[in-house]
Amino acid sequence: MTDLIHVILLGIIEGVTEFLPISSTGHLLIAEKFGLGERSDLFNVGIQAGAILAVTFIYWSRIWQLFTQWRDPANRDYLFKLFVAFMITVVLGLIVTHYGFKLPEKVTPIAWALVIGGFWMLGAEGLAAKQVDRTQVTWRVAILVGLAQMVAGVFPGTSRSGATIFTAMLVGTSNRAAATEFAFLVGIPTMYAATGYELLKVMKNGGVAHEDWSALIIGFVVSLIVGFIAVKWLLGYIRTHRFTWFAIYRIVLGVALLLLVPAGT
Protein backbone atom coordinates (compact mmCIF):
# COMPACT_ATOMS: atom_id res chain seq x y z
CA MET A 1 0.00 0.00 0.00
CA THR A 2 2.85 2.39 0.85
CA ASP A 3 4.47 1.81 -2.54
CA LEU A 4 1.14 2.45 -4.28
CA ILE A 5 0.82 5.78 -2.50
CA HIS A 6 4.39 6.67 -3.57
CA VAL A 7 3.58 5.79 -7.19
CA ILE A 8 0.43 7.94 -7.10
CA LEU A 9 2.36 10.85 -5.58
CA LEU A 10 5.04 10.57 -8.27
CA GLY A 11 2.31 10.57 -10.94
CA ILE A 12 0.80 13.70 -9.39
CA ILE A 13 4.18 15.43 -9.22
CA GLU A 14 4.90 14.58 -12.85
CA GLY A 15 1.46 15.66 -14.04
CA VAL A 16 1.72 19.01 -12.25
CA THR A 17 5.32 19.82 -13.14
CA GLU A 18 5.81 18.52 -16.71
CA PHE A 19 4.39 21.59 -18.42
CA LEU A 20 4.73 24.17 -15.69
CA PRO A 21 8.16 25.83 -16.07
CA ILE A 22 9.52 24.38 -12.82
CA SER A 23 11.19 21.14 -14.03
CA SER A 24 9.47 17.78 -13.80
CA THR A 25 12.74 15.81 -13.92
CA GLY A 26 14.17 17.88 -11.09
CA HIS A 27 11.07 17.43 -8.94
CA LEU A 28 10.97 13.68 -9.58
CA LEU A 29 14.62 13.29 -8.59
CA ILE A 30 14.09 15.35 -5.44
CA ALA A 31 10.95 13.35 -4.54
CA GLU A 32 12.70 10.04 -5.12
CA LYS A 33 15.69 11.11 -3.03
CA PHE A 34 13.55 12.23 -0.11
CA GLY A 35 11.15 9.43 0.61
CA LEU A 36 9.34 8.23 -2.50
CA GLY A 37 12.01 5.76 -3.61
CA GLU A 38 14.17 5.66 -6.71
CA ARG A 39 12.52 4.41 -9.89
CA SER A 40 13.77 3.12 -13.23
CA ASP A 41 14.45 5.43 -16.16
CA LEU A 42 11.57 3.75 -17.98
CA PHE A 43 9.18 4.55 -15.12
CA ASN A 44 10.20 8.21 -15.09
CA VAL A 45 9.95 8.59 -18.87
CA GLY A 46 6.76 6.51 -18.95
CA ILE A 47 4.86 8.74 -16.54
CA GLN A 48 6.15 11.74 -18.49
CA ALA A 49 4.44 10.19 -21.50
CA GLY A 50 1.20 10.30 -19.52
CA ALA A 51 1.50 14.06 -19.21
CA ILE A 52 2.40 14.29 -22.90
CA LEU A 53 -0.73 12.31 -23.80
CA ALA A 54 -2.72 14.83 -21.77
CA VAL A 55 -1.38 17.75 -23.79
CA THR A 56 -1.99 15.74 -26.98
CA PHE A 57 -5.69 15.57 -26.06
CA ILE A 58 -5.78 19.29 -25.28
CA TYR A 59 -4.14 20.27 -28.56
CA TRP A 60 -5.82 17.57 -30.62
CA SER A 61 -7.90 19.98 -32.72
CA ARG A 62 -4.77 22.01 -33.52
CA ILE A 63 -2.80 18.87 -34.38
CA TRP A 64 -5.65 17.60 -36.57
CA GLN A 65 -5.82 20.96 -38.34
CA LEU A 66 -2.08 20.95 -39.06
CA PHE A 67 -2.10 17.47 -40.57
CA THR A 68 -5.39 17.62 -42.46
CA GLN A 69 -4.84 21.12 -43.80
CA TRP A 70 -1.16 20.77 -44.62
CA ARG A 71 -1.72 22.17 -48.10
CA ASP A 72 -2.30 25.53 -46.47
CA PRO A 73 1.08 27.35 -46.67
CA ALA A 74 0.90 28.62 -43.08
CA ASN A 75 0.11 25.16 -41.67
CA ARG A 76 2.79 23.50 -43.80
CA ASP A 77 5.37 26.06 -42.69
CA TYR A 78 4.44 25.55 -39.02
CA LEU A 79 4.61 21.76 -39.35
CA PHE A 80 8.01 21.93 -40.99
CA LYS A 81 9.33 24.15 -38.20
CA LEU A 82 8.00 21.71 -35.58
CA PHE A 83 9.72 18.89 -37.44
CA VAL A 84 13.06 20.70 -37.63
CA ALA A 85 12.97 21.64 -33.92
CA PHE A 86 12.16 18.02 -33.06
CA MET A 87 14.94 16.62 -35.29
CA ILE A 88 17.53 18.96 -33.76
CA THR A 89 16.66 17.54 -30.36
CA VAL A 90 16.73 13.95 -31.65
CA VAL A 91 20.10 14.26 -33.39
CA LEU A 92 21.78 16.00 -30.46
CA GLY A 93 20.15 13.55 -28.06
CA LEU A 94 21.56 10.58 -29.96
CA ILE A 95 25.02 12.17 -29.98
CA VAL A 96 24.88 12.76 -26.22
CA THR A 97 23.66 9.20 -25.64
CA HIS A 98 26.36 7.76 -27.91
CA TYR A 99 29.05 9.35 -25.76
CA GLY A 100 27.57 7.84 -22.62
CA PHE A 101 26.23 10.98 -20.98
CA LYS A 102 23.98 10.25 -18.00
CA LEU A 103 21.81 12.69 -16.11
CA PRO A 104 23.28 13.69 -12.73
CA GLU A 105 21.39 12.16 -9.83
CA LYS A 106 22.49 14.65 -7.18
CA VAL A 107 20.26 17.29 -5.63
CA THR A 108 22.86 20.09 -5.63
CA PRO A 109 23.05 20.59 -9.44
CA ILE A 110 19.26 20.50 -9.59
CA ALA A 111 19.07 23.21 -6.93
CA TRP A 112 21.49 25.43 -8.85
CA ALA A 113 19.55 24.87 -12.07
CA LEU A 114 16.32 25.87 -10.31
CA VAL A 115 17.85 29.10 -8.98
CA ILE A 116 19.64 30.08 -12.19
CA GLY A 117 16.61 29.19 -14.27
CA GLY A 118 14.37 31.26 -12.02
CA PHE A 119 16.46 34.40 -12.42
CA TRP A 120 16.78 33.71 -16.15
CA MET A 121 12.99 33.48 -16.43
CA LEU A 122 12.54 36.83 -14.66
CA GLY A 123 15.04 38.51 -16.95
CA ALA A 124 13.72 36.81 -20.09
CA GLU A 125 10.11 37.75 -19.43
CA GLY A 126 11.14 41.33 -18.69
CA LEU A 127 12.96 41.54 -22.03
CA ALA A 128 10.11 39.83 -23.90
CA ALA A 129 7.60 42.29 -22.44
CA LYS A 130 9.48 45.17 -24.09
CA GLN A 131 9.12 43.60 -27.54
CA VAL A 132 6.27 44.07 -29.98
CA ASP A 133 3.68 41.33 -29.47
CA ARG A 134 4.47 38.68 -32.10
CA THR A 135 2.70 35.37 -32.59
CA GLN A 136 4.70 34.23 -35.62
CA VAL A 137 7.18 31.36 -35.17
CA THR A 138 10.32 32.17 -37.16
CA TRP A 139 13.03 29.76 -38.28
CA ARG A 140 15.32 31.20 -35.63
CA VAL A 141 12.73 30.37 -32.98
CA ALA A 142 12.30 26.81 -34.29
CA ILE A 143 16.05 26.09 -34.34
CA LEU A 144 16.77 27.59 -30.93
CA VAL A 145 13.75 25.88 -29.34
CA GLY A 146 15.16 22.56 -30.57
CA LEU A 147 18.51 23.41 -28.97
CA ALA A 148 16.84 24.59 -25.75
CA GLN A 149 14.94 21.33 -25.51
CA MET A 150 18.22 19.42 -25.68
CA VAL A 151 19.82 21.61 -23.01
CA ALA A 152 16.87 20.98 -20.70
CA GLY A 153 17.24 17.24 -21.29
CA VAL A 154 20.89 17.33 -20.26
CA PHE A 155 20.53 19.46 -17.13
CA PRO A 156 17.76 18.34 -14.73
CA GLY A 157 16.16 21.30 -13.01
CA THR A 158 16.29 23.42 -16.16
CA SER A 159 12.69 22.61 -17.23
CA ARG A 160 12.00 21.65 -20.82
CA SER A 161 8.83 23.70 -21.01
CA GLY A 162 10.47 26.71 -19.35
CA ALA A 163 13.56 26.59 -21.56
CA THR A 164 11.56 26.28 -24.77
CA ILE A 165 8.85 28.81 -23.92
CA PHE A 166 11.27 31.53 -22.87
CA THR A 167 13.68 30.85 -25.71
CA ALA A 168 10.79 31.32 -28.13
CA MET A 169 9.67 34.50 -26.35
CA LEU A 170 13.18 35.98 -26.37
CA VAL A 171 14.12 35.30 -29.97
CA GLY A 172 10.98 36.25 -31.83
CA THR A 173 7.66 34.82 -30.59
CA SER A 174 7.06 37.31 -27.79
CA ASN A 175 3.38 36.37 -27.36
CA ARG A 176 3.16 34.00 -24.35
CA ALA A 177 0.32 31.87 -25.72
CA ALA A 178 1.96 31.41 -29.14
CA ALA A 179 5.35 30.58 -27.60
CA THR A 180 3.72 28.12 -25.21
CA GLU A 181 1.79 26.38 -27.99
CA PHE A 182 4.91 25.85 -30.11
CA ALA A 183 6.92 24.64 -27.10
CA PHE A 184 4.21 22.18 -26.09
CA LEU A 185 3.67 20.86 -29.62
CA VAL A 186 7.42 20.25 -30.02
CA GLY A 187 7.40 18.39 -26.72
CA ILE A 188 4.75 15.90 -27.86
CA PRO A 189 6.87 13.92 -30.38
CA THR A 190 9.99 14.46 -28.28
CA MET A 191 8.63 12.75 -25.19
CA TYR A 192 6.94 9.99 -27.16
CA ALA A 193 10.28 9.31 -28.85
CA ALA A 194 12.09 9.32 -25.49
CA THR A 195 9.57 6.85 -24.06
CA GLY A 196 9.91 4.56 -27.06
CA TYR A 197 13.70 4.73 -26.88
CA GLU A 198 13.75 3.79 -23.20
CA LEU A 199 11.31 0.94 -23.83
CA LEU A 200 13.52 -0.44 -26.61
CA LYS A 201 16.55 -0.25 -24.29
CA VAL A 202 14.72 -2.14 -21.57
CA MET A 203 13.59 -4.81 -24.04
CA LYS A 204 17.06 -5.13 -25.52
CA ASN A 205 18.65 -5.53 -22.08
CA GLY A 206 16.06 -8.07 -20.98
CA GLY A 207 14.69 -5.77 -18.32
CA VAL A 208 11.03 -6.12 -19.28
CA ALA A 209 10.49 -8.93 -16.80
CA HIS A 210 12.05 -6.86 -14.00
CA GLU A 211 10.06 -3.70 -14.62
CA ASP A 212 7.17 -3.00 -12.26
CA TRP A 213 4.57 -2.57 -14.99
CA SER A 214 1.62 -2.15 -12.65
CA ALA A 215 3.36 0.78 -10.95
CA LEU A 216 4.25 2.30 -14.32
CA ILE A 217 0.66 2.01 -15.58
CA ILE A 218 -0.79 3.56 -12.42
CA GLY A 219 1.76 6.38 -12.52
CA PHE A 220 1.00 6.92 -16.21
CA VAL A 221 -2.76 7.20 -15.65
CA VAL A 222 -2.39 9.53 -12.66
CA SER A 223 0.05 11.71 -14.60
CA LEU A 224 -2.36 11.79 -17.56
CA ILE A 225 -5.30 12.98 -15.45
CA VAL A 226 -3.34 15.49 -13.37
CA GLY A 227 -1.40 16.72 -16.41
CA PHE A 228 -4.64 17.42 -18.29
CA ILE A 229 -5.93 19.53 -15.39
CA ALA A 230 -2.59 21.34 -14.94
CA VAL A 231 -2.19 22.24 -18.62
CA LYS A 232 -5.79 23.43 -18.92
CA TRP A 233 -5.22 25.67 -15.91
CA LEU A 234 -1.86 26.96 -17.22
CA LEU A 235 -3.24 27.88 -20.65
CA GLY A 236 -5.96 29.93 -18.97
CA TYR A 237 -3.53 31.47 -16.48
CA ILE A 238 -1.01 32.77 -19.02
CA ARG A 239 -3.67 34.71 -20.91
CA THR A 240 -3.69 37.33 -18.16
CA HIS A 241 -0.63 36.54 -16.02
CA ARG A 242 3.12 36.44 -16.42
CA PHE A 243 5.35 33.54 -15.33
CA THR A 244 6.78 35.54 -12.40
CA TRP A 245 5.43 33.33 -9.61
CA PHE A 246 6.91 30.23 -11.21
CA ALA A 247 10.31 31.93 -11.29
CA ILE A 248 10.01 32.92 -7.62
CA TYR A 249 9.00 29.38 -6.69
CA ARG A 250 12.07 27.99 -8.48
CA ILE A 251 14.39 30.41 -6.70
CA VAL A 252 12.91 29.75 -3.26
CA LEU A 253 12.99 25.96 -3.70
CA GLY A 254 16.52 26.01 -5.12
CA VAL A 255 17.87 28.17 -2.29
CA ALA A 256 16.12 26.01 0.31
CA LEU A 257 17.73 22.88 -1.16
CA LEU A 258 21.18 24.50 -1.21
CA LEU A 259 20.81 25.54 2.43
CA LEU A 260 19.24 22.39 3.82
CA VAL A 261 20.77 19.58 1.76
CA PRO A 262 24.41 18.60 2.43
CA ALA A 263 26.75 19.44 -0.44
CA GLY A 264 27.28 16.54 -2.82
CA THR A 265 23.97 14.86 -1.94
N, C-alpha and C positions, 0 to 999 in steps of 0.2 A: 504493500500500500504506500509506503514511504517513497519508493522509487517511482510509482505512478504519479504521485504528487509532484516530485521533482521534474518528471517528464512534462507534465502539464504546465508547470511554472516556466520551464525552458521554452515551451511552445508559445506561451503568453509573451515572454520577453522578446522572442524572435519576431512575433507578429507585430508587437508595438514598435520595435526599434529598427526593423529592416528598412522602412521607407522614411522614418523620421531621421533627420540629419544628426544622429547621435551615436551611430555605429552599432550595428547588431552584432558583428563579430566580437567587438570589444566587450559588449555587455554579456555575451554568452561565455566568453573566457573568464570574465570576472565572476559570473554566477557559478560556473563550474569549479572555479578555484575556491570559492567561499561557501561551500555547503551543498551544491546541487550535483556534484560528481562529474568527473570528466567523461566525455562522450567521444565516439568515433568521429572521424572527419565526415563520413557518410551521413551520420545522424545530423551533424551541424548543417551540412549542405542540404540535406533532405528537408529539414524543417524550414530552411530558407526558401526552398522550392514551394512550400505551402504558401508563404507570403507572396511569392512571385505569382502563383496561380490566382491569388486574391486580386492582385493588381491587373492580371490578365482579364478577369471577369469585369472589373471596373472599366477598363479601357477597351472592352470587346467591340463596342460599336465603332470606335476610332480605328482599331486594328482591321475590322471588317471593311470599313470604308477605304483604307489604304490599299488593301489587297484586291478588292473588287472594282475599285475605280482607279487602278494603276495607270490607265491610259491618260488620266488627267495629269498634265505636266507638273502641277504643284504636288500632287500625291506621289508621283513617281520620283520626283526630286527628294522629297522627304524620306521615302523608303530607301533610296540609295544612300542617303546620308546616315540613316539608322544602320544600314548594312556595313558601311565603311567604319563607323564608330565601333560596331560590334567586332568586326574583323581585326581592327587594331588591337583590341583587348585580347582576342583569341590568340593572335600571333605572338604578342608580347608575353601572354600567359604561358604559352607552350615553350617559349625560350627560357623563361624563368624556371619552369618546371624541369626542363631538360638539364639545367645546371644545378638541380637539386635544392633549390631554395625552399625553405619551409617557414611557415609563419611562426614568429616568436610566441612562446606560450607563457611569457612573464607579464606580470601586471604593470610593472614600471613603464615599459615602452608604450603600453596602452594609455596609461595616465598622461604621459607627455603628449601623445597624439591627441587626446581629448582636449587638453589645455591649448595646445598650439592651434588645433583645428577650430576651437571656439573663438580665439582672437582673430584667426583668419576669416571666419564667417562674419564677425562684426565689421572688420575692415572691408571685406568684399561686398557686403550688402550696402555699406555706406557709399562705396564707389559706384555700385550699380544704380543706386537711387539718384545719382547725379546725371545719369545717362538719359537720353531720350528713350521713351518706352518702345521697345522693339520686340515683336513676337516672332520675327523671321529667324530660322535656324540657318546660319551660314556654314560654308565648308570649314571655316576655321573653328567654329563651335563644334561641329561634328568630330573633327580630328582631335581636338583637345579634350573633348568629353571622353573619347575612347582612351586617351592617355590617362586621364584622371581616374577612370574606372580601374585601370591597371594599377595605378599608384595606391588606390584604396584597397585593392586586393592584396597588396604586398605588405601594407602597414596597418595592422588591426588597430582600431580606434579612430582611423581617419574618417570613416563613413563613406560608403560608395555613393549613396544618394546625396549626401552633403557635398562631396567632392565634385560630382557631376553637375548638380544644380548650380552651385556657385561658380564653377568654371564657365558654364553656359552663360550665366548672368554677367560675368565679368568681360567675356570676350565677344559679346554681340547680342545675345538674347536676353535683354535686361528685364523683360516681363517675367515675373515670378511663375505665373501659371504655365506659360509657354516653355520656360526652361525646365520646370518640373515635369511636364508631360514628356519632353524629349528624353530627359534623364531616366524616367521610369520606363519608357518604351524600350530604350537601349538595355535596361537591366533585365527585361523579360527573357530574351534569348540568351543573354549572358549567364543568368543563374540556372536556366534549364540546361545549358551546355555544361556548366560546372557540376551540376547534379549527375548528369549522364556520364561525365568523365570519372567522377568518384565511384559511381556504380560499376563502371567497366573495370576500374582498378581493383575494387573489392572482388569482383567475379574472377578476374585474372589471378589474383593472389589466393583464391580459395577461401576468402573471408565471408562469403555469403552465409555459410552455415553458422558462423560465430556472431553475426550481426543480430542485435535485438530488434527484429522487425516489428514486433508489436509496439515497442516503445517508439520506434521511428514513425509508424503510422499514426499513433496517437498524437505525437508531437507535430506531425505534418497537419493533421486535421485542426488541432488547436491553433496552430500558426495561421492556417488558412482563414479561420473564422475571425480571429483577433486582428489579423492583417487587413482583412476587408474593412472592418470597423475603423481601424487606425487610418488607413489611406483615405477613406471617405471623409473622415473628420479633418485630416490634413488638407485635402483639396478645398474644403470649405473654409478652413482657417486662413490659408494663404491669400485668399481673395481680398481680405481686409487687414491682414496682419503681416508683419515682417517676421524673420526667423530669429529675432533677438533673444527670445527666451530659451530657445534651443542652444544657442551659443553660450548663454550664461550657465545653463544646466551643465554643459560639457566642461566649462571652466571650473565650476564648483566641484563636480564629481572628480575631475582630474586632480585638482589640488588636494582634495580630501584623501584620495588614494596615495598621493605622493607623501602626505604627512603621516598617514596611519599605517601604510603597508611598508614593512622593512624593505630596504633597497635590495634589488636582485631577486625579489619574490616573483 
